[in-house]
Amino acid sequence: MQVALHFGAPFTDQNKLQEGLGKNRELLVENGVWIPRPFRFRKQMRPLMAEVMNSADPSQLRDDFLESLMIRKGTDRIVLSFDNFLGFPRHSIADNQFFPGRFNRLISFLRLFEHDKVELFYGIVNPASYFQNLMAATRDHNISEITGYTDPMALSWSDFFERVIEDCPDAQITVWCNEDTPFLWEDILRDLAGVDASVQLEGVHDLLAEIMTAEGMARFNDYIKDRPDLTPIQKRRVIAAFLEKFADEDALEEEMEIPGWTEDVVDGLTELYDEDVYKIQSMPEIDFLEP
């Protein structure tokens, strides 16, 4: 059995991957891929991981979990999307790290499926945006207290993945920048589902519709329809060209309203984030998706 787990980052997905794959549920069933509905696994995931950690032999737990997913006959790959898998977002930053401490839930997940092929997927995001979303999600609380007075400039996704790799040395990990998701949406859906371009997925341009004007989206769809043989690289170039002309600026604009933060702070975090992305791209254990 192949098992794909999309496990973060918090605030980056908003259930879009689950919905995007869900649109293609019946088509993917025909290709041996099962997309369980969230209510069948998300609530039980945390207690299950704790049970696995304390189990001498998790094979029966694995079988019971798979049975609970109502997997269709002929399935050889399941896809789980849960961007809060590692824990509640309000506990995601402390000691100048994303999710400090050992990744016990990931360790348990890999142990649960130790005889299966497990693939991990993670979308990172600019720490400035992460702080903004964390503050919005924990309104009426002091962001510095929530993060243990973490220095935002010290946060590093490459450090996060170095620790993931240390705890899960045999894991296959795919990473992308959330900022690039509209360009990569089709690739992300296909990689998660484990299907190639011969499988005609629906909704591969859904994220573009959120950041492009209606006129631009209509023209884009017509352009793509008339050119079915575009390569993935060519299609990304087309997306970039249409966004340059038809981007919905209101949808793209992100207001930073964190007390005490200046434009220089945000620019500094963004520069560090760019450097961190370059470091992650060079990590041999990471398959990094980029436009």
Phi, psi and omega in degrees: 000136172264137181231119178252128180238116169267117190235019175159187359277157174306148176077354185268333191256317181053038175072010184292322179295317178300318180290318181297317177288325179298328177300334184251020188305309184291322177297318181290327175304320180296340180254017175079017183245131180245127178251095181295149175287144187306322184294345182277347182221334189293316182292328183272352188296312183296309177297327179295318180296323177293322180293321178297318182301327183261008183260138177286328180216105185274011185299320179290325176298319177300311183297319179294320180296313180298321178297324181291341181278355179057046184295136179285155178298140179090002181286132173235005177211133173241148182236124180242130178238121186203090189284355172255022184304320185283346180146174180294138183305325183295345178253016189273348180230128175191157177053036178062029181221154166279127179047069181296159180092185180283153181266069187298325181292321177294317178302316179295319181299314180294327178289322178301322182247040186295339179257010178246170176267112182255133175239134181251140182230136184211130175256118179271169183209154176308126179306331177298315177294322180299313178300317180301313180291323178296320179295319180294326181283341181239045185303150183073011175240154180281120185297327179292320178293319181299322183265014179063032181058036176296141174278113182305327181292345182269349183290138184213122175289330178295323174298318178304312182286328174300322179286322176300314181295323178296319180281332184229068190296338182260006184287143172265119190238128175247133186228149173211164175273131180300328179298336181265000187305319179302328179283332189254003191306313180297318179297318181295314179300316182292319180295318178296316182282342180072034180238153181263188186291347179289342177268114186277091181284147173270154172076020184287350178242017183301321182290331176297322182297339180278340185237007179239148178295159181299320179297314180297321181294320179297316180293321179298313181299320178295319181297313181294321181299324182279353183227068185292346185262015178297137175284162178305320179294317179297320180296320178297322178294322177295316178301315180299319180294318180291322178293326178298327183263327189237018180297141174274100187299326179296323180287330183276333186288133179238116180276124177266115183232054178260121183307130177089351181269131176256173177299327179295323178296314180296317179296321179295318177296320180295320178296317178295323178297316178300319178294323180293320178300317179300321179294317180296321180300332182271357181283120184296338181278353186251132169263105187262124177271132178217153181297000000 
